[in-house]
C-alpha cells in the first residue's frame, strides 16, 4: 500500500524527466523483481483468487455507473 502518493508521483515525475520514458525491457525487469519479492513474502499466488469477487464486481459496477453519468458525451 502506498502511504504517500504525492511523494511517489513526485519521484515518478523527476525520474521520467531525467531518464525519459522507461524502456519495455527495464519495465519488465522491474515487474519480474516485484513478482519474485511478492512470492517470497507469500502474497502471491492467492489462496483463493475468487474470494470476495462479488464485492469487486459490485464496486466496479458502481464506479462504471459514476463514469457514465459524468461523461461529457
N, CA, C and O atoms as a GROMACS GRO file, in nm:
protein
  292
    1UNK      N    1   0.084  -0.118   0.000
    1UNK     CA    2   0.000   0.000   0.000
    1UNK      C    3   0.089   0.125   0.000
    1UNK      O    4   0.185   0.135   0.077
    2UNK      N    5   0.056   0.217  -0.085
    2UNK     CA    6   0.133   0.340  -0.095
    2UNK      C    7   0.084   0.437   0.010
    2UNK      O    8  -0.033   0.476   0.010
    3UNK      N    9   0.173   0.476   0.099
    3UNK     CA   10   0.134   0.564   0.209
    3UNK      C   11   0.147   0.711   0.174
    3UNK      O   12   0.084   0.795   0.238
    4UNK      N   13   0.227   0.743   0.075
    4UNK     CA   14   0.247   0.882   0.036
    4UNK      C   15   0.241   0.894  -0.117
    4UNK      O   16   0.345   0.901  -0.183
    5UNK      N   17   0.119   0.897  -0.174
    5UNK     CA   18   0.108   0.901  -0.320
    5UNK      C   19   0.168   1.028  -0.381
    5UNK      O   20   0.217   1.024  -0.493
    6UNK      N   21   0.164   1.138  -0.308
    6UNK     CA   22   0.223   1.262  -0.361
    6UNK      C   23   0.374   1.247  -0.378
    6UNK      O   24   0.431   1.292  -0.477
    7UNK      N   25   0.438   1.185  -0.281
    7UNK     CA   26   0.582   1.162  -0.288
    7UNK      C   27   0.617   1.068  -0.403
    7UNK      O   28   0.716   1.088  -0.473
    8UNK      N   29   0.536   0.964  -0.422
    8UNK     CA   30   0.559   0.871  -0.532
    8UNK      C   31   0.543   0.943  -0.666
    8UNK      O   32   0.624   0.923  -0.756
    9UNK      N   33   0.440   1.024  -0.679
    9UNK     CA   34   0.417   1.099  -0.803
    9UNK      C   35   0.535   1.192  -0.831
    9UNK      O   36   0.580   1.203  -0.945
   10UNK      N   37   0.585   1.257  -0.728
   10UNK     CA   38   0.700   1.347  -0.743
   10UNK      C   39   0.823   1.269  -0.792
   10UNK      O   40   0.896   1.314  -0.880
   11UNK      N   41   0.844   1.150  -0.732
   11UNK     CA   42   0.956   1.066  -0.774
   11UNK      C   43   0.941   1.022  -0.920
   11UNK      O   44   1.037   1.029  -0.997
   12UNK      N   45   0.821   0.978  -0.957
   12UNK     CA   46   0.798   0.933  -1.094
   12UNK      C   47   0.823   1.046  -1.193
   12UNK      O   48   0.885   1.026  -1.298
   13UNK      N   49   0.774   1.166  -1.160
   13UNK     CA   50   0.792   1.280  -1.250
   13UNK      C   51   0.939   1.316  -1.264
   13UNK      O   52   0.986   1.346  -1.374
   14UNK      N   53   1.012   1.315  -1.153
   14UNK     CA   54   1.154   1.351  -1.160
   14UNK      C   55   1.233   1.244  -1.235
   14UNK      O   56   1.325   1.276  -1.309
   15UNK      N   57   1.198   1.117  -1.216
   15UNK     CA   58   1.267   1.009  -1.285
   15UNK      C   59   1.244   1.017  -1.436
   15UNK      O   60   1.338   1.009  -1.515
   16UNK      N   61   1.118   1.033  -1.474
   16UNK     CA   62   1.088   1.036  -1.617
   16UNK      C   63   1.143   1.162  -1.681
   16UNK      O   64   1.175   1.162  -1.800
   17UNK      N   65   1.156   1.271  -1.605
   17UNK     CA   66   1.214   1.392  -1.659
   17UNK      C   67   1.363   1.377  -1.686
   17UNK      O   68   1.414   1.431  -1.784
   18UNK      N   69   1.432   1.303  -1.600
   18UNK     CA   70   1.576   1.284  -1.615
   18UNK      C   71   1.608   1.171  -1.713
   18UNK      O   72   1.696   1.184  -1.798
   19UNK      N   73   1.537   1.061  -1.700
   19UNK     CA   74   1.570   0.940  -1.775
   19UNK      C   75   1.491   0.924  -1.904
   19UNK      O   76   1.531   0.847  -1.991
   20UNK      N   77   1.381   0.993  -1.917
   20UNK     CA   78   1.295   0.974  -2.033
   20UNK      C   79   1.203   0.855  -2.009
   20UNK      O   80   1.202   0.800  -1.899
   21UNK      N   81   1.126   0.817  -2.109
   21UNK     CA   82   1.034   0.704  -2.092
   21UNK      C   83   1.110   0.575  -2.056
   21UNK      O   84   1.222   0.552  -2.103
   22UNK      N   85   1.047   0.494  -1.974
   22UNK     CA   86   1.107   0.368  -1.931
   22UNK      C   87   1.099   0.266  -2.044
   22UNK      O   88   0.990   0.237  -2.093
   23UNK      N   89   1.213   0.211  -2.087
   23UNK     CA   90   1.210   0.110  -2.193
   23UNK      C   91   1.135  -0.016  -2.146
   23UNK      O   92   1.134  -0.048  -2.027
   24UNK      N   93   1.073  -0.084  -2.241
   24UNK     CA   94   0.994  -0.202  -2.208
   24UNK      C   95   1.077  -0.305  -2.134
   24UNK      O   96   1.028  -0.364  -2.037
   25UNK      N   97   1.200  -0.329  -2.176
   25UNK     CA   98   1.283  -0.430  -2.112
   25UNK      C   99   1.308  -0.397  -1.965
   25UNK      O  100   1.306  -0.485  -1.879
   26UNK      N  101   1.332  -0.270  -1.936
   26UNK     CA  102   1.356  -0.227  -1.798
   26UNK      C  103   1.229  -0.242  -1.716
   26UNK      O  104   1.233  -0.287  -1.601
   27UNK      N  105   1.114  -0.205  -1.774
   27UNK     CA  106   0.986  -0.219  -1.705
   27UNK      C  107   0.959  -0.366  -1.674
   27UNK      O  108   0.912  -0.399  -1.566
   28UNK      N  109   0.989  -0.454  -1.769
   28UNK     CA  110   0.969  -0.597  -1.749
   28UNK      C  111   1.060  -0.649  -1.638
   28UNK      O  112   1.019  -0.731  -1.556
   29UNK      N  113   1.184  -0.602  -1.636
   29UNK     CA  114   1.279  -0.642  -1.532
   29UNK      C  115   1.228  -0.600  -1.393
   29UNK      O  116   1.235  -0.678  -1.298
   30UNK      N  117   1.178  -0.479  -1.383
   30UNK     CA  118   1.124  -0.430  -1.255
   30UNK      C  119   1.003  -0.514  -1.214
   30UNK      O  120   0.991  -0.552  -1.098
   31UNK      N  121   0.915  -0.542  -1.310
   31UNK     CA  122   0.797  -0.622  -1.281
   31UNK      C  123   0.836  -0.760  -1.229
   31UNK      O  124   0.779  -0.809  -1.131
   32UNK      N  125   0.934  -0.822  -1.295
   32UNK     CA  126   0.978  -0.956  -1.253
   32UNK      C  127   1.037  -0.954  -1.113
   32UNK      O  128   1.014  -1.047  -1.035
   33UNK      N  129   1.112  -0.850  -1.080
   33UNK     CA  130   1.170  -0.840  -0.945
   33UNK      C  131   1.059  -0.823  -0.840
   33UNK      O  132   1.064  -0.884  -0.733
   34UNK      N  133   0.960  -0.741  -0.873
   34UNK     CA  134   0.849  -0.721  -0.779
   34UNK      C  135   0.768  -0.850  -0.763
   34UNK      O  136   0.723  -0.882  -0.653
   35UNK      N  137   0.752  -0.924  -0.872
   35UNK     CA  138   0.678  -1.051  -0.868
   35UNK      C  139   0.751  -1.151  -0.778
   35UNK      O  140   0.688  -1.217  -0.695
   36UNK      N  141   0.882  -1.162  -0.793
   36UNK     CA  142   0.960  -1.254  -0.710
   36UNK      C  143   0.955  -1.213  -0.563
   36UNK      O  144   0.947  -1.299  -0.475
   37UNK      N  145   0.959  -1.083  -0.537
   37UNK     CA  146   0.951  -1.037  -0.399
   37UNK      C  147   0.815  -1.070  -0.339
   37UNK      O  148   0.807  -1.113  -0.224
   38UNK      N  149   0.710  -1.053  -0.416
   38UNK     CA  150   0.576  -1.086  -0.367
   38UNK      C  151   0.566  -1.236  -0.339
   38UNK      O  152   0.502  -1.276  -0.241
   39UNK      N  153   0.627  -1.319  -0.422
   39UNK     CA  154   0.626  -1.463  -0.398
   39UNK      C  155   0.701  -1.497  -0.269
   39UNK      O  156   0.657  -1.582  -0.192
   40UNK      N  157   0.815  -1.430  -0.248
   40UNK     CA  158   0.893  -1.456  -0.126
   40UNK      C  159   0.816  -1.419   0.000
   40UNK      O  160   0.828  -1.485   0.103
   41UNK      N  161   0.736  -1.313  -0.008
   41UNK     CA  162   0.656  -1.271   0.107
   41UNK      C  163   0.528  -1.352   0.121
   41UNK      O  164   0.455  -1.337   0.219
   42UNK      N  165   0.499  -1.439   0.025
   42UNK     CA  166   0.380  -1.523   0.033
   42UNK      C  167   0.252  -1.450  -0.005
   42UNK      O  168   0.143  -1.496   0.026
   43UNK      N  169   0.266  -1.337  -0.073
   43UNK     CA  170   0.148  -1.261  -0.113
   43UNK      C  171   0.082  -1.324  -0.234
   43UNK      O  172  -0.040  -1.324  -0.246
   44UNK      N  173   0.162  -1.378  -0.324
   44UNK     CA  174   0.110  -1.448  -0.440
   44UNK      C  175   0.174  -1.585  -0.445
   44UNK      O  176   0.285  -1.600  -0.396
   45UNK      N  177   0.112  -1.684  -0.500
   45UNK     CA  178  -0.020  -1.683  -0.560
   45UNK      C  179  -0.129  -1.677  -0.452
   45UNK      O  180  -0.109  -1.719  -0.338
   46UNK      N  181  -0.242  -1.624  -0.491
   46UNK     CA  182  -0.354  -1.613  -0.398
   46UNK      C  183  -0.407  -1.752  -0.364
   46UNK      O  184  -0.412  -1.841  -0.449
   47UNK      N  185  -0.446  -1.769  -0.239
   47UNK     CA  186  -0.501  -1.898  -0.198
   47UNK      C  187  -0.634  -1.925  -0.268
   47UNK      O  188  -0.659  -2.035  -0.316
   48UNK      N  189  -0.718  -1.822  -0.273
   48UNK     CA  190  -0.847  -1.833  -0.340
   48UNK      C  191  -0.868  -1.706  -0.422
   48UNK      O  192  -0.918  -1.606  -0.370
   49UNK      N  193  -0.832  -1.709  -0.552
   49UNK     CA  194  -0.838  -1.588  -0.633
   49UNK      C  195  -0.979  -1.531  -0.649
   49UNK      O  196  -0.995  -1.412  -0.679
   50UNK      N  197  -1.082  -1.613  -0.630
   50UNK     CA  198  -1.219  -1.564  -0.646
   50UNK      C  199  -1.281  -1.517  -0.514
   50UNK      O  200  -1.399  -1.482  -0.509
   51UNK      N  201  -1.202  -1.518  -0.408
   51UNK     CA  202  -1.253  -1.472  -0.279
   51UNK      C  203  -1.293  -1.324  -0.292
   51UNK      O  204  -1.218  -1.242  -0.344
   52UNK      N  205  -1.411  -1.292  -0.244
   52UNK     CA  206  -1.466  -1.156  -0.245
   52UNK      C  207  -1.486  -1.100  -0.385
   52UNK      O  208  -1.490  -0.978  -0.402
   53UNK      N  209  -1.500  -1.186  -0.486
   53UNK     CA  210  -1.519  -1.139  -0.623
   53UNK      C  211  -1.651  -1.063  -0.637
   53UNK      O  212  -1.660  -0.968  -0.715
   54UNK      N  213  -1.753  -1.104  -0.562
   54UNK     CA  214  -1.882  -1.035  -0.569
   54UNK      C  215  -1.868  -0.889  -0.527
   54UNK      O  216  -1.927  -0.800  -0.588
   55UNK      N  217  -1.788  -0.865  -0.422
   55UNK     CA  218  -1.766  -0.729  -0.375
   55UNK      C  219  -1.693  -0.647  -0.482
   55UNK      O  220  -1.727  -0.531  -0.505
   56UNK      N  221  -1.594  -0.708  -0.546
   56UNK     CA  222  -1.519  -0.637  -0.650
   56UNK      C  223  -1.608  -0.602  -0.769
   56UNK      O  224  -1.598  -0.492  -0.824
   57UNK      N  225  -1.695  -0.694  -0.807
   57UNK     CA  226  -1.787  -0.669  -0.918
   57UNK      C  227  -1.883  -0.556  -0.882
   57UNK      O  228  -1.912  -0.470  -0.965
   58UNK      N  229  -1.932  -0.557  -0.761
   58UNK     CA  230  -2.025  -0.451  -0.716
   58UNK      C  231  -1.956  -0.314  -0.720
   58UNK      O  232  -2.015  -0.217  -0.766
   59UNK      N  233  -1.834  -0.307  -0.672
   59UNK     CA  234  -1.760  -0.180  -0.674
   59UNK      C  235  -1.735  -0.136  -0.817
   59UNK      O  236  -1.749  -0.017  -0.848
   60UNK      N  237  -1.699  -0.229  -0.906
   60UNK     CA  238  -1.675  -0.195  -1.046
   60UNK      C  239  -1.801  -0.140  -1.111
   60UNK      O  240  -1.795  -0.044  -1.188
   61UNK      N  241  -1.916  -0.201  -1.082
   61UNK     CA  242  -2.041  -0.152  -1.138
   61UNK      C  243  -2.072  -0.011  -1.090
   61UNK      O  244  -2.116   0.074  -1.168
   62UNK      N  245  -2.049   0.015  -0.963
   62UNK     CA  246  -2.074   0.148  -0.908
   62UNK      C  247  -1.982   0.250  -0.976
   62UNK      O  248  -2.028   0.356  -1.019
   63UNK      N  249  -1.854   0.218  -0.986
   63UNK     CA  250  -1.759   0.311  -1.048
   63UNK      C  251  -1.792   0.334  -1.195
   63UNK      O  252  -1.783   0.447  -1.243
   64UNK      N  253  -1.828   0.229  -1.267
   64UNK     CA  254  -1.863   0.244  -1.407
   64UNK      C  255  -1.988   0.329  -1.425
   64UNK      O  256  -1.995   0.408  -1.519
   65UNK      N  257  -2.085   0.314  -1.336
   65UNK     CA  258  -2.206   0.396  -1.348
   65UNK      C  259  -2.173   0.543  -1.319
   65UNK      O  260  -2.232   0.632  -1.380
   66UNK      N  261  -2.080   0.568  -1.228
   66UNK     CA  262  -2.038   0.706  -1.200
   66UNK      C  263  -1.969   0.766  -1.321
   66UNK      O  264  -1.992   0.882  -1.355
   67UNK      N  265  -1.885   0.688  -1.387
   67UNK     CA  266  -1.815   0.738  -1.505
   67UNK      C  267  -1.912   0.770  -1.616
   67UNK      O  268  -1.895   0.871  -1.686
   68UNK      N  269  -2.013   0.688  -1.634
   68UNK     CA  270  -2.112   0.712  -1.741
   68UNK      C  271  -2.193   0.836  -1.712
   68UNK      O  272  -2.223   0.912  -1.804
   69UNK      N  273  -2.229   0.858  -1.585
   69UNK     CA  274  -2.314   0.973  -1.552
   69UNK      C  275  -2.237   1.104  -1.560
   69UNK      O  276  -2.298   1.210  -1.575
   70UNK      N  277  -2.103   1.101  -1.549
   70UNK     CA  278  -2.023   1.222  -1.556
   70UNK      C  279  -1.954   1.239  -1.690
   70UNK      O  280  -1.875   1.332  -1.708
   71UNK      N  281  -1.982   1.150  -1.785
   71UNK     CA  282  -1.921   1.157  -1.916
   71UNK      C  283  -1.970   1.280  -1.991
   71UNK      O  284  -2.090   1.310  -1.987
   72UNK      N  285  -1.881   1.354  -2.062
   72UNK     CA  286  -1.924   1.474  -2.135
   72UNK      C  287  -2.006   1.444  -2.259
   72UNK      O  288  -2.063   1.535  -2.317
   73UNK      N  289  -2.014   1.317  -2.302
   73UNK     CA  290  -2.090   1.280  -2.423
   73UNK      C  291  -2.236   1.289  -2.401
   73UNK      O  292  -2.315   1.261  -2.492
   0.00000   0.00000   0.00000
